[in-house]
Amino acid sequence: MWFAFAARRGPSLLAIQGGKQGHGDQHRGQVREAGEGRGGHLRQGVQGAGQGHRPARGAQEDPPLEMDEEGIPPTALCEISLLNLLSHSIYVVRLLAVEQAAKNGKPVLYLVFEFLDTDLKKYLDVYRRGPNPRPLPPHQVKNFLFQLCKGVAHCHGHGVLHRDLKPQNLLVDKEKGILKIADLGLGRAFTVPMKSYTHEIVTLWYRAPEVLLGATHYSTGVDMWSVGCIFAEMVRRQALFPGDSELQQLLHIFRLLGTPTEEQWPGVSGLRDWHEFPQWKPQSLARAVPTLEPEGIDLLSKMLLLDPANRISAIAAIDHHYFNSLDKF
């Protein structure tokens, strides 16, 4: 049986035998660089088979998640609890185990995940900068977006905001065409009424305008904005709003979608970082994604509504007619 591990930090201490985790040098295999994760470098390895079982592949993240005198850090507990809550979905990367080990006499934790061979950013890079640059096939865009919406709907249905959706945090099985949400390090459970959250979330290019404007009370719309930006990037093969600062990011957004008014977005001028912006009128989204079919333009426009209260939900997006031609699973 094939398994994979994504252990946070340090050299491999895990050996996986037919679904059971053990320790020991006799099970270790080769390790190579496989990329980077939020907590450090990822390494891919092949664990020894042992007792007639097939070897396990995995990715390992450096450096280790160390425990202090008070035990496991709260951020680690939060991520582990969210993963336990969400990873039974086929649209979220599966947490297989949490293992405690020792490194230099200190206890460390390893999170053991299923392995997928790439992320969406690297997958798109093949199409935009590979030896044969070409558009991502429309059916593949539709397939990945549907899976992403299903995963986000699963998170929101369990009261969890991801808050850091971006191509690097979406893992892809190239052979099977499977996409899964990963890296819930910034994820938070949400309640009604909404709590106050930090606005330092989400990589800039995928950050919702309410967050850029300093809102501390926000909801599922922040994730749906990110989904819309990822959707457009799959179609365009380049980011829709590639700002290099929060102000530049807002200007990119307003140039395309128009500068919001109080009539369009009640309360926007009262947000902490609101300024007197240039008054742009909305442009046609079709000009930004000229190859996208009309149904896709309609769905994208609903994801990128400036007022988060009007933005489409993940569960509503799944039922959008853009996906009618898809064999859903």
C-alpha atoms as a printed R data frame, in Angstrom:
    type eleno elety resid chain resno       x      y       z
1   ATOM     1    CA   MET     A     1   0.000  0.000   0.000
2   ATOM     2    CA   TRP     A     2   1.375  3.412  -0.988
3   ATOM     3    CA   PHE     A     3   1.635  6.182   1.583
4   ATOM     4    CA   ALA     A     4   3.366  9.519   1.739
5   ATOM     5    CA   PHE     A     5   4.592 11.778   4.478
6   ATOM     6    CA   ALA     A     6   5.009 15.521   4.783
7   ATOM     7    CA   ALA     A     7   6.840 15.795   8.044
8   ATOM     8    CA   ARG     A     8   7.395 19.252   9.466
9   ATOM     9    CA   ARG     A     9  11.086 19.848   9.792
10  ATOM    10    CA   GLY     A    10  14.219 17.868  10.334
11  ATOM    11    CA   PRO     A    11  15.616 14.598   8.930
12  ATOM    12    CA   SER     A    12  13.278 11.718   8.346
13  ATOM    13    CA   LEU     A    13  12.364  9.843  11.498
14  ATOM    14    CA   LEU     A    14   9.271  8.119  10.162
15  ATOM    15    CA   ALA     A    15   8.910  4.799   8.485
16  ATOM    16    CA   ILE     A    16   5.483  3.825   7.183
17  ATOM    17    CA   GLN     A    17   4.698  0.157   6.887
18  ATOM    18    CA   GLY     A    18   1.397 -0.834   5.350
19  ATOM    19    CA   GLY     A    19  -0.457  1.960   7.098
20  ATOM    20    CA   LYS     A    20   1.449  1.846  10.386
21  ATOM    21    CA   GLN     A    21   4.062  4.433  11.324
22  ATOM    22    CA   GLY     A    22   7.292  3.303  12.901
23  ATOM    23    CA   HIS     A    23  10.831  4.533  13.512
24  ATOM    24    CA   GLY     A    24  14.168  3.145  12.522
25  ATOM    25    CA   ASP     A    25  17.089  3.528  10.099
26  ATOM    26    CA   GLN     A    26  16.302  0.239   8.397
27  ATOM    27    CA   HIS     A    27  13.230  1.871   6.820
28  ATOM    28    CA   ARG     A    28  14.841  5.076   5.580
29  ATOM    29    CA   GLY     A    29  15.286  5.762   1.895
30  ATOM    30    CA   GLN     A    30  16.591  8.414  -0.433
31  ATOM    31    CA   VAL     A    31  15.512 12.002   0.074
32  ATOM    32    CA   ARG     A    32  15.618 14.847  -2.468
33  ATOM    33    CA   GLU     A    33  14.413 18.440  -2.625
34  ATOM    34    CA   ALA     A    34  10.759 18.656  -3.676
35  ATOM    35    CA   GLY     A    35   9.952 22.342  -3.176
36  ATOM    36    CA   GLU     A    36   9.020 24.699  -0.366
37  ATOM    37    CA   GLY     A    37   6.183 24.885   2.100
38  ATOM    38    CA   ARG     A    38   4.938 27.547   4.504
39  ATOM    39    CA   GLY     A    39   7.171 26.277   7.308
40  ATOM    40    CA   GLY     A    40  10.307 25.627   5.233
41  ATOM    41    CA   HIS     A    41  11.728 23.326   2.585
42  ATOM    42    CA   LEU     A    42   9.928 20.215   1.384
43  ATOM    43    CA   ARG     A    43  11.830 17.039   0.688
44  ATOM    44    CA   GLN     A    44  10.511 13.988  -1.091
45  ATOM    45    CA   GLY     A    45  11.688 10.594   0.052
46  ATOM    46    CA   VAL     A    46  11.126  6.895  -0.489
47  ATOM    47    CA   GLN     A    47  10.758  4.885   2.675
48  ATOM    48    CA   GLY     A    48  12.020  1.311   2.768
49  ATOM    49    CA   ALA     A    49   9.392 -1.340   2.258
50  ATOM    50    CA   GLY     A    50   9.947 -3.616   5.195
51  ATOM    51    CA   GLN     A    51   8.139 -6.924   5.754
52  ATOM    52    CA   GLY     A    52   7.130 -7.308   2.118
53  ATOM    53    CA   HIS     A    53   5.250 -3.998   1.863
54  ATOM    54    CA   ARG     A    54   5.711 -1.585  -0.996
55  ATOM    55    CA   PRO     A    55   7.832  1.539  -0.246
56  ATOM    56    CA   ALA     A    56   6.185  4.822   0.660
57  ATOM    57    CA   ARG     A    57   6.821  8.153  -1.005
58  ATOM    58    CA   GLY     A    58   6.644 11.416   0.859
59  ATOM    59    CA   ALA     A    59   7.513 15.062   1.277
60  ATOM    60    CA   GLN     A    60   9.302 16.409   4.312
61  ATOM    61    CA   GLU     A    61   9.278 19.988   5.490
62  ATOM    62    CA   ASP     A    62  12.277 21.629   7.201
63  ATOM    63    CA   PRO     A    63  12.908 22.761   9.947
64  ATOM    64    CA   PRO     A    64  11.045 20.722  12.714
65  ATOM    65    CA   LEU     A    65   7.957 21.826  14.611
66  ATOM    66    CA   GLU     A    66   9.433 21.970  18.090
67  ATOM    67    CA   MET     A    67   7.486 21.884  21.320
68  ATOM    68    CA   ASP     A    68   8.329 24.314  24.087
69  ATOM    69    CA   GLU     A    69   8.051 24.039  27.868
70  ATOM    70    CA   GLU     A    70   4.302 24.609  27.628
71  ATOM    71    CA   GLY     A    71   3.817 21.883  25.028
72  ATOM    72    CA   ILE     A    72   2.597 22.122  21.442
73  ATOM    73    CA   PRO     A    73   2.421 25.713  20.063
74  ATOM    74    CA   PRO     A    74  -1.176 26.966  19.718
75  ATOM    75    CA   THR     A    75  -0.738 27.584  15.968
76  ATOM    76    CA   ALA     A    76   0.283 23.960  15.490
77  ATOM    77    CA   LEU     A    77  -2.663 22.723  17.544
78  ATOM    78    CA   CYS     A    78  -4.977 24.886  15.441
79  ATOM    79    CA   GLU     A    79  -3.642 23.510  12.158
80  ATOM    80    CA   ILE     A    80  -3.743 19.907  13.359
81  ATOM    81    CA   SER     A    81  -7.289 20.239  14.674
82  ATOM    82    CA   LEU     A    82  -8.487 21.827  11.421
83  ATOM    83    CA   LEU     A    83  -6.781 19.120   9.371
84  ATOM    84    CA   ASN     A    84  -8.388 16.421  11.493
85  ATOM    85    CA   LEU     A    85 -11.739 18.101  10.972
86  ATOM    86    CA   LEU     A    86 -11.423 18.595   7.209
87  ATOM    87    CA   SER     A    87  -9.110 15.982   5.739
88  ATOM    88    CA   HIS     A    88 -11.720 13.258   5.360
89  ATOM    89    CA   SER     A    89 -12.845 15.136   2.229
90  ATOM    90    CA   ILE     A    90 -11.338 14.015  -1.085
91  ATOM    91    CA   TYR     A    91 -10.874 17.714  -1.927
92  ATOM    92    CA   VAL     A    92  -8.565 18.452   1.036
93  ATOM    93    CA   VAL     A    93  -5.094 16.928   1.441
94  ATOM    94    CA   ARG     A    94  -5.344 14.023   3.860
95  ATOM    95    CA   LEU     A    95  -3.588 14.075   7.227
96  ATOM    96    CA   LEU     A    96  -2.560 10.469   7.850
97  ATOM    97    CA   ALA     A    97  -0.924 10.787  11.255
98  ATOM    98    CA   VAL     A    98   0.736 13.074  13.777
99  ATOM    99    CA   GLU     A    99   3.968 11.613  15.152
100 ATOM   100    CA   GLN     A   100   6.101 12.742  18.073
101 ATOM   101    CA   ALA     A   101   9.846 12.182  17.929
102 ATOM   102    CA   ALA     A   102  13.007 13.620  19.464
103 ATOM   103    CA   LYS     A   103  15.633 15.792  17.792
104 ATOM   104    CA   ASN     A   104  18.740 16.930  19.678
105 ATOM   105    CA   GLY     A   105  17.022 15.868  22.849
106 ATOM   106    CA   LYS     A   106  13.933 17.999  22.162
107 ATOM   107    CA   PRO     A   107  10.460 16.710  21.302
108 ATOM   108    CA   VAL     A   108   9.280 17.549  17.780
109 ATOM   109    CA   LEU     A   109   6.121 16.833  15.821
110 ATOM   110    CA   TYR     A   110   5.809 15.404  12.321
111 ATOM   111    CA   LEU     A   111   2.606 15.767  10.326
112 ATOM   112    CA   VAL     A   112   2.150 12.857   7.941
113 ATOM   113    CA   PHE     A   113   0.210 13.694   4.760
114 ATOM   114    CA   GLU     A   114  -0.701 11.932   1.575
115 ATOM   115    CA   PHE     A   115   1.619 12.837  -1.288
116 ATOM   116    CA   LEU     A   116   0.651 14.625  -4.497
117 ATOM   117    CA   ASP     A   117   3.332 15.214  -7.086
118 ATOM   118    CA   THR     A   118   3.073 18.973  -7.696
119 ATOM   119    CA   ASP     A   119   1.150 22.158  -6.895
120 ATOM   120    CA   LEU     A   120  -1.004 24.294  -9.149
121 ATOM   121    CA   LYS     A   121   1.647 27.004  -9.550
122 ATOM   122    CA   LYS     A   122   4.223 24.542 -10.869
123 ATOM   123    CA   TYR     A   123   1.539 22.900 -12.999
124 ATOM   124    CA   LEU     A   124   0.679 26.268 -14.577
125 ATOM   125    CA   ASP     A   125   4.359 27.121 -15.039
126 ATOM   126    CA   VAL     A   126   4.650 24.263 -17.511
127 ATOM   127    CA   TYR     A   127   1.969 25.926 -19.629
128 ATOM   128    CA   ARG     A   128   3.259 29.490 -19.321
129 ATOM   129    CA   ARG     A   129   7.037 28.968 -19.375
130 ATOM   130    CA   GLY     A   130   7.636 25.425 -20.555
131 ATOM   131    CA   PRO     A   131   9.200 24.401 -23.878
132 ATOM   132    CA   ASN     A   132   5.760 24.567 -25.476
133 ATOM   133    CA   PRO     A   133   3.804 27.514 -23.916
134 ATOM   134    CA   ARG     A   134   0.083 27.025 -24.468
135 ATOM   135    CA   PRO     A   135  -3.253 27.688 -22.761
136 ATOM   136    CA   LEU     A   136  -4.460 25.335 -20.086
137 ATOM   137    CA   PRO     A   137  -7.228 23.252 -21.734
138 ATOM   138    CA   PRO     A   138 -10.657 24.750 -20.884
139 ATOM   139    CA   HIS     A   139 -11.932 21.408 -19.606
140 ATOM   140    CA   GLN     A   140  -8.941 21.190 -17.226
141 ATOM   141    CA   VAL     A   141  -9.634 24.707 -15.923
142 ATOM   142    CA   LYS     A   142 -13.242 23.738 -15.324
143 ATOM   143    CA   ASN     A   143 -12.289 20.471 -13.645
144 ATOM   144    CA   PHE     A   144  -9.759 22.078 -11.281
145 ATOM   145    CA   LEU     A   145 -12.098 24.953 -10.426
146 ATOM   146    CA   PHE     A   146 -14.944 22.576  -9.602
147 ATOM   147    CA   GLN     A   147 -12.712 20.588  -7.252
148 ATOM   148    CA   LEU     A   148 -11.471 23.802  -5.643
149 ATOM   149    CA   CYS     A   149 -15.038 25.021  -5.080
150 ATOM   150    CA   LYS     A   150 -15.960 21.638  -3.578
151 ATOM   151    CA   GLY     A   151 -12.997 21.834  -1.212
152 ATOM   152    CA   VAL     A   152 -13.794 25.402  -0.176
153 ATOM   153    CA   ALA     A   153 -17.462 24.497   0.316
154 ATOM   154    CA   HIS     A   154 -16.326 21.632   2.552
155 ATOM   155    CA   CYS     A   155 -14.174 23.999   4.641
156 ATOM   156    CA   HIS     A   156 -16.918 26.613   4.928
157 ATOM   157    CA   GLY     A   157 -19.531 23.964   5.673
158 ATOM   158    CA   HIS     A   158 -17.434 22.989   8.704
159 ATOM   159    CA   GLY     A   159 -17.046 26.607   9.816
160 ATOM   160    CA   VAL     A   160 -13.457 27.080   8.620
161 ATOM   161    CA   LEU     A   161 -11.955 29.931   6.605
162 ATOM   162    CA   HIS     A   162  -8.780 28.906   4.767
163 ATOM   163    CA   ARG     A   163  -7.504 32.517   4.380
164 ATOM   164    CA   ASP     A   164  -4.469 31.618   2.271
165 ATOM   165    CA   LEU     A   165  -5.782 30.149  -0.965
166 ATOM   166    CA   LYS     A   166  -3.250 30.503  -3.773
167 ATOM   167    CA   PRO     A   167  -1.858 28.189  -6.482
168 ATOM   168    CA   GLN     A   168   1.078 27.146  -4.278
169 ATOM   169    CA   ASN     A   169  -1.357 25.792  -1.666
170 ATOM   170    CA   LEU     A   170  -3.344 23.666  -4.105
171 ATOM   171    CA   LEU     A   171  -1.783 20.256  -4.672
172 ATOM   172    CA   VAL     A   172  -2.221 18.406  -7.946
173 ATOM   173    CA   ASP     A   173  -2.015 14.791  -9.048
174 ATOM   174    CA   LYS     A   174  -1.029 15.311 -12.687
175 ATOM   175    CA   GLU     A   175  -1.848 11.797 -13.824
176 ATOM   176    CA   LYS     A   176  -5.334 11.666 -12.310
177 ATOM   177    CA   GLY     A   177  -6.232 15.349 -12.730
178 ATOM   178    CA   ILE     A   178  -6.968 15.705  -9.012
179 ATOM   179    CA   LEU     A   179  -6.673 18.993  -7.096
180 ATOM   180    CA   LYS     A   180  -6.684 19.249  -3.302
181 ATOM   181    CA   ILE     A   181  -6.524 22.124  -0.842
182 ATOM   182    CA   ALA     A   182  -3.463 22.126   1.427
183 ATOM   183    CA   ASP     A   183  -1.697 24.291   4.030
184 ATOM   184    CA   LEU     A   184  -4.262 25.330   6.610
185 ATOM   185    CA   GLY     A   185  -1.667 27.179   8.675
186 ATOM   186    CA   LEU     A   186  -3.668 30.422   8.431
187 ATOM   187    CA   GLY     A   187  -7.035 28.689   8.654
188 ATOM   188    CA   ARG     A   188  -9.466 29.789  11.346
189 ATOM   189    CA   ALA     A   189 -12.786 28.511  12.595
190 ATOM   190    CA   PHE     A   190 -15.440 31.196  12.239
191 ATOM   191    CA   THR     A   191 -18.607 31.848  14.165
192 ATOM   192    CA   VAL     A   192 -21.686 34.038  13.910
193 ATOM   193    CA   PRO     A   193 -21.436 36.871  14.834
194 ATOM   194    CA   MET     A   194 -18.039 37.176  13.184
195 ATOM   195    CA   LYS     A   195 -14.961 37.629  15.346
196 ATOM   196    CA   SER     A   196 -12.264 40.215  14.699
197 ATOM   197    CA   TYR     A   197  -9.414 38.725  12.640
198 ATOM   198    CA   THR     A   198  -6.037 39.987  11.494
199 ATOM   199    CA   HIS     A   199  -5.904 41.584   8.049
200 ATOM   200    CA   GLU     A   200  -2.404 40.178   7.384
201 ATOM   201    CA   ILE     A   201  -3.667 37.144   5.534
202 ATOM   202    CA   VAL     A   202  -3.430 35.720   2.027
203 ATOM   203    CA   THR     A   203  -0.629 36.336  -0.430
204 ATOM   204    CA   LEU     A   204  -1.102 39.825  -1.851
205 ATOM   205    CA   TRP     A   205  -2.254 38.862  -5.365
206 ATOM   206    CA   TYR     A   206  -5.154 36.801  -3.992
207 ATOM   207    CA   ARG     A   207  -6.152 39.100  -1.128
208 ATOM   208    CA   ALA     A   208  -9.744 40.351  -1.032
209 ATOM   209    CA   PRO     A   209 -10.378 44.121  -1.188
210 ATOM   210    CA   GLU     A   210 -12.073 44.216   2.229
211 ATOM   211    CA   VAL     A   211  -8.901 42.786   3.760
212 ATOM   212    CA   LEU     A   212  -6.679 45.191   1.806
213 ATOM   213    CA   LEU     A   213  -8.823 48.046   3.139
214 ATOM   214    CA   GLY     A   214  -8.225 46.954   6.724
215 ATOM   215    CA   ALA     A   215 -11.429 45.105   7.604
216 ATOM   216    CA   THR     A   216 -11.060 42.987  10.722
217 ATOM   217    CA   HIS     A   217 -14.500 41.365  10.473
218 ATOM   218    CA   TYR     A   218 -14.816 39.243   7.383
219 ATOM   219    CA   SER     A   219 -16.271 35.947   6.328
220 ATOM   220    CA   THR     A   220 -16.231 33.309   3.599
221 ATOM   221    CA   GLY     A   221 -16.042 35.957   0.887
222 ATOM   222    CA   VAL     A   222 -12.280 36.306   1.446
223 ATOM   223    CA   ASP     A   223 -11.792 32.728   0.242
224 ATOM   224    CA   MET     A   224 -14.159 33.139  -2.701
225 ATOM   225    CA   TRP     A   225 -12.248 36.217  -3.889
226 ATOM   226    CA   SER     A   226  -9.076 34.105  -3.863
227 ATOM   227    CA   VAL     A   227 -10.877 31.370  -5.814
228 ATOM   228    CA   GLY     A   228 -11.859 33.950  -8.439
229 ATOM   229    CA   CYS     A   229  -8.268 35.177  -8.763
230 ATOM   230    CA   ILE     A   230  -7.043 31.586  -9.157
231 ATOM   231    CA   PHE     A   231  -9.770 30.906 -11.743
232 ATOM   232    CA   ALA     A   232  -8.675 33.897 -13.821
233 ATOM   233    CA   GLU     A   233  -5.009 32.907 -13.494
234 ATOM   234    CA   MET     A   234  -5.700 29.414 -14.823
235 ATOM   235    CA   VAL     A   235  -7.369 30.952 -17.878
236 ATOM   236    CA   ARG     A   236  -4.826 33.757 -18.429
237 ATOM   237    CA   ARG     A   237  -1.696 31.878 -17.302
238 ATOM   238    CA   GLN     A   238  -0.744 35.012 -15.370
239 ATOM   239    CA   ALA     A   239  -2.035 36.698 -12.222
240 ATOM   240    CA   LEU     A   240  -5.089 38.917 -12.623
241 ATOM   241    CA   PHE     A   241  -3.999 41.475  -9.996
242 ATOM   242    CA   PRO     A   242  -0.171 41.340  -9.665
243 ATOM   243    CA   GLY     A   243   0.334 44.189  -7.188
244 ATOM   244    CA   ASP     A   244   3.602 44.744  -5.315
245 ATOM   245    CA   SER     A   245   2.060 46.587  -2.350
246 ATOM   246    CA   GLU     A   246  -1.359 46.791  -0.715
247 ATOM   247    CA   LEU     A   247  -2.021 50.143  -2.373
248 ATOM   248    CA   GLN     A   248  -0.926 48.924  -5.811
249 ATOM   249    CA   GLN     A   249  -3.067 45.827  -5.334
250 ATOM   250    CA   LEU     A   250  -6.150 47.961  -4.681
251 ATOM   251    CA   LEU     A   251  -5.388 50.135  -7.708
252 ATOM   252    CA   HIS     A   252  -5.129 47.029  -9.925
253 ATOM   253    CA   ILE     A   253  -8.510 45.846  -8.629
254 ATOM   254    CA   PHE     A   254 -10.276 49.186  -8.974
255 ATOM   255    CA   ARG     A   255  -8.920 49.821 -12.486
256 ATOM   256    CA   LEU     A   256 -10.600 46.629 -13.691
257 ATOM   257    CA   LEU     A   257 -13.682 46.392 -11.486
258 ATOM   258    CA   GLY     A   258 -14.300 50.092 -10.821
259 ATOM   259    CA   THR     A   259 -13.802 52.180  -7.702
260 ATOM   260    CA   PRO     A   260 -16.536 51.226  -5.210
261 ATOM   261    CA   THR     A   261 -19.054 53.719  -3.912
262 ATOM   262    CA   GLU     A   262 -21.195 53.653  -0.781
263 ATOM   263    CA   GLU     A   263 -24.182 52.735  -2.962
264 ATOM   264    CA   GLN     A   264 -22.372 49.729  -4.417
265 ATOM   265    CA   TRP     A   265 -20.646 48.661  -1.202
266 ATOM   266    CA   PRO     A   266 -22.270 50.060   1.955
267 ATOM   267    CA   GLY     A   267 -19.701 50.935   4.611
268 ATOM   268    CA   VAL     A   268 -16.650 50.802   2.338
269 ATOM   269    CA   SER     A   269 -15.624 54.410   3.026
270 ATOM   270    CA   GLY     A   270 -15.576 53.664   6.749
271 ATOM   271    CA   LEU     A   271 -12.946 50.931   6.503
272 ATOM   272    CA   ARG     A   272  -9.680 51.752   8.209
273 ATOM   273    CA   ASP     A   273  -7.495 52.042   5.108
274 ATOM   274    CA   TRP     A   274  -9.998 53.725   2.807
275 ATOM   275    CA   HIS     A   275  -8.656 56.744   0.920
276 ATOM   276    CA   GLU     A   276  -9.957 58.970  -1.829
277 ATOM   277    CA   PHE     A   277  -9.064 56.689  -4.732
278 ATOM   278    CA   PRO     A   278  -9.201 57.679  -8.420
279 ATOM   279    CA   GLN     A   279 -12.733 57.196  -9.714
280 ATOM   280    CA   TRP     A   280 -12.498 54.385 -12.271
281 ATOM   281    CA   LYS     A   281 -15.508 52.872 -14.005
282 ATOM   282    CA   PRO     A   282 -15.705 49.059 -14.272
283 ATOM   283    CA   GLN     A   283 -14.170 47.473 -17.350
284 ATOM   284    CA   SER     A   284 -15.346 44.342 -19.136
285 ATOM   285    CA   LEU     A   285 -14.037 41.179 -17.473
286 ATOM   286    CA   ALA     A   286 -14.084 39.521 -20.891
287 ATOM   287    CA   ARG     A   287 -11.169 41.742 -21.909
288 ATOM   288    CA   ALA     A   288  -9.091 40.341 -19.038
289 ATOM   289    CA   VAL     A   289  -9.967 36.705 -19.825
290 ATOM   290    CA   PRO     A   290 -10.803 36.793 -23.564
291 ATOM   291    CA   THR     A   291 -10.694 33.015 -24.030
292 ATOM   292    CA   LEU     A   292 -13.189 32.270 -21.243
293 ATOM   293    CA   GLU     A   293 -16.677 31.238 -22.318
294 ATOM   294    CA   PRO     A   294 -19.656 33.453 -21.329
295 ATOM   295    CA   GLU     A   295 -20.776 31.109 -18.548
296 ATOM   296    CA   GLY     A   296 -17.289 31.284 -17.064
297 ATOM   297    CA   ILE     A   297 -17.293 35.090 -17.272
298 ATOM   298    CA   ASP     A   298 -20.576 35.113 -15.379
299 ATOM   299    CA   LEU     A   299 -19.216 32.888 -12.605
300 ATOM   300    CA   LEU     A   300 -15.961 34.857 -12.373
301 ATOM   301    CA   SER     A   301 -17.851 38.140 -12.104
302 ATOM   302    CA   LYS     A   302 -19.841 36.744  -9.163
303 ATOM   303    CA   MET     A   303 -16.641 35.648  -7.408
304 ATOM   304    CA   LEU     A   304 -15.029 39.068  -7.888
305 ATOM   305    CA   LEU     A   305 -17.834 41.290  -6.641
306 ATOM   306    CA   LEU     A   306 -16.297 44.066  -4.564
307 ATOM   307    CA   ASP     A   307 -18.947 43.947  -1.837
308 ATOM   308    CA   PRO     A   308 -18.224 40.685   0.021
309 ATOM   309    CA   ALA     A   309 -21.874 40.447   1.110
310 ATOM   310    CA   ASN     A   310 -22.867 39.901  -2.526
311 ATOM   311    CA   ARG     A   311 -20.046 37.548  -3.528
312 ATOM   312    CA   ILE     A   312 -21.118 34.064  -4.579
313 ATOM   313    CA   SER     A   313 -20.703 31.289  -2.016
314 ATOM   314    CA   ALA     A   314 -18.773 28.115  -2.723
315 ATOM   315    CA   ILE     A   315 -21.896 25.968  -2.509
316 ATOM   316    CA   ALA     A   316 -23.713 28.222  -4.987
317 ATOM   317    CA   ALA     A   317 -20.685 28.232  -7.305
318 ATOM   318    CA   ILE     A   318 -20.767 24.430  -7.485
319 ATOM   319    CA   ASP     A   319 -24.282 24.628  -8.949
320 ATOM   320    CA   HIS     A   320 -23.408 27.322 -11.488
321 ATOM   321    CA   HIS     A   321 -24.238 26.469 -15.112
322 ATOM   322    CA   TYR     A   322 -20.551 26.880 -16.048
323 ATOM   323    CA   PHE     A   323 -20.089 23.350 -14.688
324 ATOM   324    CA   ASN     A   324 -23.050 21.792 -16.536
325 ATOM   325    CA   SER     A   325 -20.798 20.110 -19.104
326 ATOM   326    CA   LEU     A   326 -18.556 18.582 -16.440
327 ATOM   327    CA   ASP     A   327 -18.737 14.964 -15.319
328 ATOM   328    CA   LYS     A   328 -19.087 15.769 -11.618
329 ATOM   329    CA   PHE     A   329 -17.764 13.489  -8.916
